[in-house]
C-alpha cells in the first residue's frame, strides 16, 4: 500500500487550506466586479429595451412646433402650447383607464383626445410688488380628428382645444414684471382656444389650415426652451408687449389662415394671416382683451390683419448624419393699419397714430451632447433674439437663451434639468417718456431700462403621464425698473425671488 512519508500529511493539509483560502479571497475580490458587471449588463438591457420602446427621438416628427425633433433635451412634459405631449397615465389604471372601451372605440374611428391638468403654486419670497403666494390650475382638453378615417376625406384633419382656468397669477398680483412668471397665467375662465380644419396637398408637402388658431403653437418655437415655466420662453415678452392685445397667443386666439410648405424633411416655410385684434372690439378702450373676449367665442374678422412668416431648417436629423442635430429659424411679423406711437405729437401734445408695426426674429436650437449609450439623453442649448421699432413699442430688443440636460442622473432618463436667461430692453422712446414724467413730478420717478429674468428648473417624471417640476426664478428690475405704487417714495419695484412648484398629469 502506498503511504506518505512522515510530515507529508501536514504539508498536504496546509497546501489544501492555503489553496482554499486563496480561492475564497479571489472570489471575494471578484464578487463586486461580477455584481457590477451583472448590474451594468442589466442596465444595458433595460436601456436597450427602453430605447426600443421609445424609438429614436432625433429626427422624429415629435419636435415642438411641428418640426423634426433636433433638441435631445426636449422635455417629456410642457404646459407650452407648442409641445408634443403624448405620454399618458392611462396604462397605470389598467382596465379602469378606459371604462367601457370608449376611448379605444373613438381611436378606431379617427378621434383621439388628451386631457392635461396643470396645478401650480408660486411664492414671491423677496422683492416684487408684495410678498406672498398664488395658485393656478389649468385643464386643457385637446381633440384631434382624422377625417380620412372618420369620413373618407383624404388628407383632412380637424382640431379643437378648450381651457378651464382657475386661480391668480404671480406676475399680475405679486411681481409686476413683463416676462410672466407662469406660461399658464390668465384670468379665470372657460375658454375655447383653437378650432381649425387642415387639408394636406401635393403628397403632404403643402398644408392649409383655417380657423381659430394660436400663433404660439408654431412660431418662434424652441424645442429646448419649452422646458421652462416662465411664459417668455414660449411666446417671448417682446411679442406680448408689442402686439395688439398681446398677440394671438395663450390665452387668446384669433381667426387665421395658415399655409405651410415642407419641400424636404429638413426645410419648412410657413406664413399666417391673422385678425390683428384677438380680443375683438376696441383695443384702445383700456379693457383687458381677456375680458373683451372672455370665452374665446368672439371671432373678430374686421380688424387690420397681422401677418407672420417663418423659415426653418433642421440639420443632422437623418440616420447616419455626422454632427449633432440642430434647427435655425428666421421670421418676422407685421401688423397693418394704424397703431399708437409712444411719443405724443410735439405740436398739439395729443397722442398720434403711425402706420403699422413690425418685428423680426431668429433662433437656434442646438444639441451639444448625446450620451454614447443612450441616444435619447444629452444636452441642448437655445438662443433667440427679436427686435422691433422703438418709436411705437415698449420693448425694442429681446434676447433669451439657456441650456437643458435630459437624463443627467442615473436611472432618471426622462427627467430634464435646465437653466435659462431672458432680457427685455425698454425702448429709448419709452425711457424718454419716463424722463419727461420725472421732470413733471415733485417725487422721484425711476427711468425704466432692462428687465432680466433667470430661471432654474428640474422636471421629474414620476410615472407615465405624471410629472413634478420645481422652479426658481429671479427677476432683475421688474417691469424694466418701474416705480412701486405701494411705495410712498416712488422707489423701483425691488428685484424679486420666486419659488414655484408645478404638477402635470395627462390622460
C-alpha positions, 0 to 999 in steps of 0.5 A, a space after each residue: 500500500 502506498 503511504 506518505 512519508 512522515 510530515 507529508 500529511 501536514 504539508 498536504 493539509 496546509 497546501 489544501 487550506 492555503 489553496 482554499 483560502 486563496 480561492 475564497 479571497 479571489 472570489 471575494 475580490 471578484 464578487 463586486 466586479 461580477 455584481 457590477 458587471 451583472 448590474 451594468 449588463 442589466 442596465 444595458 438591457 433595460 436601456 436597450 429595451 427602453 430605447 426600443 420602446 421609445 424609438 429614436 427621438 432625433 429626427 422624429 416628427 415629435 419636435 415642438 412646433 411641428 418640426 423634426 425633433 433636433 433638441 435631445 433635451 426636449 422635455 417629456 412634459 410642457 404646459 407650452 402650447 407648442 409641445 408634443 405631449 403624448 405620454 399618458 397615465 392611462 396604462 397605470 389604471 389598467 382596465 379602469 383607464 378606459 371604462 367601457 372601451 370608449 376611448 379605444 372605440 373613438 381611436 378606431 374611428 379617427 378621434 383621439 383626445 388628451 386631457 392635461 391638468 396643470 396645478 401650480 403654486 408660486 411664492 414671491 419670497 423677496 422683492 416684487 410688488 408684495 410678498 406672498 403666494 398664488 395658485 393656478 390650475 389649468 385643464 386643457 382638453 385637446 381633440 384631434 380628428 382624422 377625417 380620412 378615417 372618420 369620413 373618407 376625406 383624404 388628407 383632412 384633419 380637424 382640431 379643437 382645444 378648450 381651457 378651464 382656468 382657475 386661480 391668480 397669477 404671480 406676475 399680475 398680483 405679486 411681481 409686476 414684471 413683463 416676462 410672466 412668471 407662469 406660461 399658464 397665467 390668465 384670468 379665470 375662465 372657460 375658454 375655447 382656444 383653437 378650432 381649425 380644419 387642415 387639408 394636406 396637398 401635393 403628397 403632404 408637402 403643402 398644408 392649409 389650415 383655417 380657423 381659430 388658431 394660436 400663433 404660439 403653437 408654431 412660431 418662434 418655437 424652441 424645442 429646448 426652451 419649452 422646458 421652462 415655466 416662465 411664459 417668455 420662453 414660449 411666446 417671448 415678452 417682446 411679442 406680448 408687449 408689442 402686439 395688439 392685445 398681446 398677440 394671438 397667443 395663450 390665452 387668446 386666439 384669433 381667426 387665421 389662415 395658415 399655409 405651410 410648405 415642407 419641400 424636404 424633411 429638413 426645410 419648412 416655410 410657413 406664413 399666417 394671416 391673422 385678425 390683428 385684434 384677438 380680443 375683438 372690439 376696441 383695443 384702445 378702450 383700456 379693457 383687458 382683451 381677456 375680458 373683451 373676449 372672455 370665452 374665446 367665442 368672439 371671432 373678430 374678422 374686421 380688424 387690420 390683419 397681422 401677418 407672420 412668416 417663418 423659415 426653418 431648417 433642421 440639420 443632422 436629423 437623418 440616420 447616419 448624419 455626422 454632427 449633432 442635430 440642430 434647427 435655425 429659424 428666421 421670421 418676422 411679423 407685421 401688423 397693418 393699419 394704424 397703431 399708437 406711437 409712444 411719443 405724443 405729437 410735439 405740436 398739439 401734445 395729443 397722442 398720434 397714430 403711425 402706420 403699422 408695426 413690425 418685428 423680426 426674429 431668429 433662433 437656434 436650437 442646438 444639441 451639444 451632447 448625446 450620451 454614447 449609450 443612450 441616444 435619447 439623453 444629452 444636452 441642448 442649448 437655445 438662443 433667440 433674439 427679436 427686435 422691433 421699432 422703438 418709436 411705437 413699442 415698449 420693448 425694442 430688443 429681446 434676447 433669451 437663451 439657456 441650456 437643458 440636460 435630459 437624463 443627467 442622473 442615473 436611472 432618471 432618463 426622462 427627467 430634464 434639468 435646465 437653466 435659462 436667461 431672458 432680457 427685455 430692453 425698454 425702448 429709448 422712446 419709452 425711457 424718454 417718456 419716463 424722463 419727461 414724467 420725472 421732470 413733471 413730478 415733485 417725487 422721484 420717478 425711476 427711468 425704466 431700462 432692462 428687465 432680466 429674468 433667470 430661471 432654474 428648473 428640474 422636471 421629474 417624471 414620476 410615472 407615465 403621464 405624471 410629472 413634478 417640476 420645481 422652479 426658481 426664478 429671479 427677476 432683475 428690475 421688474 417691469 424694466 425698473 418701474 416705480 412701486 405704487 405701494 411705495 410712498 417714495 416712488 422707489 423701483 419695484 425691488 428685484 424679486 425671488 420666486 419659488 414655484 412648484 408645478 404638477 402635470 398629469 395627462 390622460 
